[in-house]
């Protein structure tokens, strides 16, 4: 009871701040039921007169509410299926920037996590350079067998886990109330959204998992000449601390700096697109937060990524799906694009493949009447997912994350080269993967894996036969003798039956009394 009151108070405060800063203006009243429309209208009466437009209002409100709500806003930016495309675009501009906490607190966190004094761990340790909702970054120097080395040290914000836990409980209470008051909104799965956020945040707050993400991406890209990632220092990494090699480079949003350094912006734009597609299609593991602040070009002209708190993963089915639909649009083979959706099981089989192909043609044909630099691959995927919703394709979280990341990646690439031909840049990567995995060599490898699986099943047949024989013998014994119950089981069943009878009798008395009252009122 007390917990419910606390959650209600927190949610009322959050609602007041959102309304006061004008963030509720992002909601489309026409999409809400009448009761919710009235509530929205009343809430907007307390809106500040000088409230700004769009993301500025929401950004200010979420920043006032604290780190949990900033992270929630960023998470919703990846789910246009929930908040709508316009709100998602506004939320994309929400910056995860928070005031830094003092260096002394960071030192205390590091010493507690690594079990040694700061002087034994680092030669020097700077003031905070950048701070976000979950952690902040410091610059430090360490001694290695090769000599001194500069590193980046990421430190989890003190008390952030407890703060997130409290706020997530309040969000769960709000989601339950939302489902109860607005049954039509259950299709948006508010409880599932909050639980997904909770899982994502719990992963982000364990920096050992981020170190593992850096390591896996480095292993996948070790032979890529134009892309690299920092190296984690495992001896200086724990749940609350992540240490990686320091990246000296130019941020990709510093267009003038890139030009002064003499780098080829057109080639760099192609590298951005092709690197992302290689990671997604070739490796099935990609950086899902590739905004310009997380991307650099180093002194050798290589693309360098940092901050691996949010990663995306695709299975073989999703990778084949992505590769084939991109190649299908390049070749204008809309029937094949439609068939891929059905083969992946994304569109229910009761729909017509031909009708679906016709709907896809409505997306694909207009882009072939435009110049290559006017075609947005991310916009194409957005329209495709809108069409598939008409054919009962369920929301696939991994594909939505992929599509949203592609929007950001395409924006970065087009900033570097406004005339970038997305199709020419992406075709080599897509074609190489398809030839490798769906050509003769790939099919031979699939057949080999199938034979190994079959051999394993055959090897297990004797054990399976023995298990089946034991199960059949037990079933025959039960059939012949019945089910034996001991005295405790019989007594427990009796007590349960008695309780059920008592509740049944009580219910009947309640109904009888209610009927008597109704009859007496009728006679009166």
N, C-alpha and C positions, 0 to 999 in steps of 0.2 A: 504493500500500500504506500509506504513512505517512498519507495523507489519510483513508483508511478507518478507521485506528486513531483518528485525531483525532475524526472524526465519531462513532465508536462511544463514545469517552470522553464527548463532549458529550451524546450521547443517554442514556448511563447516568446522568450527572449530572442531566439533566432528569427522567428517570424516578424517580430517588431523591427529588428535591425534590417531585415530584407525589405520590409515595407517602407521603413523610414528612408533608406538609401535609394528607393525607386527600383529595386531589382525585380519587383513583381510586375513591372511594366513589360518584361520580356514574355510573359504568358499571353497566349492568344485566347481572349475570352470566348470566342466562338467555338473553341475546341473543348470547352468545359460545360458540365451540366448546369442548369439554372441556379441551383443552390450555391454551387462553387463560384458562379459568376457574380452573385450578390456578395459573397464573402470577399472576393477579389476587389470588387468595387469599394466596399467599406474599408478594406485594408489600405487601399491607395489614397484614402483621404488624409492619412498621416504622412504622406510622401513629402520630402523636402522640395521646396519650390525650385531650388537651384540644382536639383538632381540632374546628372548628365544622362547621356543616351547610351544604350547598348551595354557593352561589356564593362565600361567604366563604372556604371552603377553596381553591377554584380560583383566586379572585382573589389570595389571599395567595401561592399557589404561582407563578402566572404573573408576579406582580410581582417575586418573588424571582429568577425566571429572566431578567427583563429586558424591554426594550421590544419585541423581536421577538415574544416569546411573549404579551405583553399584546395586541398587534395581532392575533396569530393567534387568540386567544380571542374578540376582538371580531368577527373575520371569521367564525368558526364560529357565532357567534350569528345570523348571517344565513342559515345553512344547516341548518335543522331536519331536512332530508332526510338529512343525514349524521349529526348527533349526537343526533337525537331532539328532540321538542318540549320535554320537561322540561329537558334540559341546555341547550337554546337559551334558554329563559326565564331560567335561572340566569346564563348568560353575558351576557345583555342587561344585567344589573346590574353587569357588570364595568366599572369606571371607568378610563379611560385617563389616569391621573394619575401622574406621575413627579416625582421631586425636580428642582427647577430647576437649571440650570447657571449659573455666575457671569455677571454682567453683562459683565465684561471679555471673556469668551469670545464672548459674543453680539456685542460691538462688533467683535472681530477677524473674525468671520464676515461681518458686514455690510460692513466696510471692504474685505475681500478680494473679496466678491461685487460691490460697486458701484464699487470702485476709487477711493474718495475718503475722506478723514477723516470721522469721525462728526460732528465739529463743522460741517463743510460741508454735511452731509446733513440734520441735525435741529437745531432750536433747543435742545431738551432731550430726554433719552432715559432712561426710568425703569428701575428694577429689574424683574425678571420678575414678571408678575402671575399667570400660569397656565402650567403646564408639562405636556406630554403626552409620549408615547413618541417622536414624531418631531420635534416643534418646541415652542417656547414663545413667549409673547406679551408684548410690552412696549408701554407707552404713550409716545407721543412727540408733538412739535409740529413743524410745518413752516411755511415761509412760502410763500404762494401769491399770485397777482395780486390776489385778493380780500381778502387779509389772512392772519393766522395761523390755522392749522387743526390740530385734534387728530387724530392718526391711531393706528391699531393696527399694530404691526410684528411679524410672525411670523418667527421665526428657526429654521432647521433645527439640530437638536442636533449638535454636533461629533462626528465619528466614527461617526454613526449608520448611514451607508451601509455602512461596513466591517463593523460589528456585525451588521447585517441580512444582509449577504452571507454571513458565516460561519454564522449561525444557520439561514439558508435552506438552505445546503448540508447541514447536519446534519439538517434536516427532510426534505430529499429522500432522504437515506440511510435515515432511519427509515421513510419512505413505501415505499421499495423493499423494505426488509426486511419491512414489514407485508404487502405484496402477496405476497411469497415464502412467508412463514410461514403466512399465513391467506388462501388463494386465494379463499375465499368472500367476503372483504372487498373484492375487486377491484371489485365493483359500486359501492362507495362512491367509487371513483376517487381514492385518496389522493394519487397523483402529480399528478393534475389539480388537486386542491384546493390543493396546495402551489404549483403554478405559477400558479394564479389569484391566490393571496395575493401571490406575488412580483410579478406585473404590477400589482396594486392598490397595493402599497407603493411600487413604482418611480414610479408616477404621483403618489402622495401626497408623495413626497420631492422632486418638482420643483414648486416653488411658482409657477412661471410658468403651469403647467397649472391650478392652483387659481385664479389670477387670471383665466385665460381662462374658467373655469367661472363665476366671479362675473359677469364681463362678459356671458356668454351668458344667464345667468338674469336679469340686469338688463334686457337687451334684450327678452327674452320677456315680462317683467312690467312694462314701462315704463308701460302704460296701466291697470294694476291699482291702484285707489285705496287698497286696504287692505293692500298688501304692498310691501315694498321690501328691497333688499339694499345692503351697503356698496359704495362705488365704489373700484376699484383705482387706486392711483397707479403708473402704469406706469414712470415715471422712477426710482422707488424700489423696483422689483421685479426680482428675478433668480431664478436657480435656488434659492438658499438663503435668499432674503428676499422676503417679501410685505408690502406696505404698503397698507392700505385706510383709508377714513374710519372714525373712531371712532364706535361706537354707544352713545349714552346712552339707556338704557331700563330697564325692569323685566323681569327674567327671568320666564318663564311659570310657573316653579315657585314663585314668590313670590306666593302667593294673597293673603296679607294686604296686601302692597304694592300689588297690583292693585286691591284693594278700597279701600284708603286713597286711591289716586289717582282713584277714581271711575269706573273703566272698567267697561263692561258685559261681564261675564264670559260671559254666554250668547252675545252677539254675537261675542265674541272666539273662543269655541269653534267657532262656525260658520265664522269666517274661517280658522281652522287647517285644518279639514276641506276647505273649498272651495278654498283656495289650493293644498293638496297635490294635489287632484284636477285642478285646472286645469293645474298644471305637468305632471302625469303624462299626462293624457288630451289636453289641448289642445296642449301643447308637446312632449310626449314626452321631457322632460328635467326631472328632479326631484331635490331635495335628499334624499339617502338616509340622513341622520344627523340627523333632526329631533327629537332628544331635548330636554327642557326647557332644558338648559344652552345650547343653540344657538339658542334662540328668545327674542325680546324683544318688548315692546310699547313703542313710542316715545311721546313727548309728545303726538302727534296721534292716538294710538290705533291706529296701523298696526302690523301684524305685521312684524318684522324678523328675518331669518335670518343666521347667521354660520357660519363654519367649513365650507368647501366641499371638503374633502378627499375625501369619498365622495359621488359623484353616480350617479344611475341614468338610463338612457336606454331608451326604448321606441320601436320602429318603428311604422309605421302599422298593421301587422297586429296587434301587441300592444295598441295603443291601442283599436282597434276591438273586439278581444276583450274588454278590460276594460270598456269602455262598454256593450257589448251584454249581457254577463253580469250587470252590476249592474242595468241596466234590466230584464232578464229576470226577475231575482229580485224587483224592485220590483213588476212586473206579474204575477208568478207564472206566467210563460210558460216552463216548464221545457223544453219541446221546443225552443224557440228557443235557450235556453242550451246545450243539447246540440248543436244544429246548428252553433253558432258554434265549438265545439271541433273538430268535424269539418271545417268550412270552413277553419279556420286550420291544419289538418294536425297538430294536437296529439294527437288520438286516431286510431289506425290504422283504416283503412276497413273492416277485417274485423269490427269490432264493430258491434252494432246501435245505431242512433241512439235507438230507442224504449227499449231496455234502459238506455242511458246516461241518458236523460231521467228514467226511473223512479228511478235512483240519485240523481239531482240533486233530485228531488222529496222524497226522504227527508231532504235537508238543508234545503230551502226551506220545507216546510210547517210544521215545528215553530216557526220564527221568527214565523210569522203568528199564532200563538196567544199571543204574548207582547206586552207593552207595547213601544212603540218604543224607550224608553230602556233596555230590557233586551237589545236586539239588538246584537250585535257584528258589524260588517261585516268586521273583520279575522278574527274567529273563523270567519265564513262562508267566507271565502277559504281559510282553513286547512283546513276540512273538505272544501271543494271539491277542493283539491289532493290530499287523502288519497283521495277517491273516484276521481279521475282516475288515480291510480297503479294502482288495480285494473283499469283499462281500458288499461293499457300506455302512459299518457302519460309521455313522457320528461321528466326534470327540466329546467325552463327557468330558468336562473340569473337572468335579468332579471325574471321573474315572481316568483321566490322573494324577491329583493331588494325588489320592490314590495310583496309581502305583508308582509314583516317591517317595512318602513317604515310601512305602514298600521297595524300593531299599535302602533307607537310613537306615531304621530300620533293615533290614536284614544284612546290612553291620556292624552295631553296634553289633548285636547279634553274628555274625560270628567272630568279633574281640574278643569278650569275650570267645566264644567256637567255634573254627574252625571246629569242627566235629558235629556241631549242626544238628539234623534231623528236618528240617523245618516242615515236614508233621506230624510227631509225636507230635511236639509242638503245631501245629495249630489245629489238628483234634478235640480235646475236645471242644474248643471254637466254632468251626464251627458246630459240631454235636449238641451241647447243644442248639444253636440258632435255628437250623432247627427243632429239636424235639419240642422246645418250641413254635415256630411260625407256622410251617408247619405240626405239628402233630395234634392229635385229639383236644387237648386243644386250640391250636392256631386257628384251623378251627372253633371251637365253639365260640371263641371270635370274629372272623371275621364275623360269622353269626349274633352274637349279635349286632355288630356295624352296619351291614347291616339292621337289623330290626329297629334299632334306626333311621337310615337315612330314611328308608321307612316310619316310623311313622311320622317323621318330614314333609316329602313330603305330606302325607295324611292330616296332620293337616293344611298345607298351601293351600290345594285344594280349599276351599271356596274363599279365597282371590284371588287365581289365576283365578278362574272362573269369579269373578267380574271384574278383570282387563281385561280379554279376552273379556268380554261383552262390556266394554267401548271402547276398541280398535275397535271391529267390528262395533259399532254404529258410531264411528268417520269415519271409512272407508266408510260406507253406505252414510253418509252425504256428504263426499267428492265426491263420485260417483254421487250422485243426483244433487248437486249444483256446482260442480267444485271447483277449488282452487281460493280463493279470494285473490286479490292483492291490496294493497293500492297504492295511487298515488306515494309515495316515492319509493316503490319497483319497480313500472313500470318505473319511471324516472331513477333509478339506472341501471335497465336492459338495457334501451335505451342507456345510456352513455357507458356502457360496450360494447354493440353491436357496437356502433359508433367507439370506440377505436379499437375493433377487425377489423372493416372494414378498418379503416385508416391504420393499420399495414398490413392488407392483400393487400391493394392497393400499399403501399410502397414496399412490397415484390415483387409484380408483376412488378413494375417499375424497381426495381433492376435487376430482371431476364431479362427484356426486354433490358435494357442498356447493360448487360453482353453479351447477344446474338448479339446485334448490333456490339459491339466491336469485337467479334469473327468473325462475317461475314466480317467486314471491313478489319481485318487482313488477312482473307482468300483471299479476292479480291486483296489485296496488294501483 
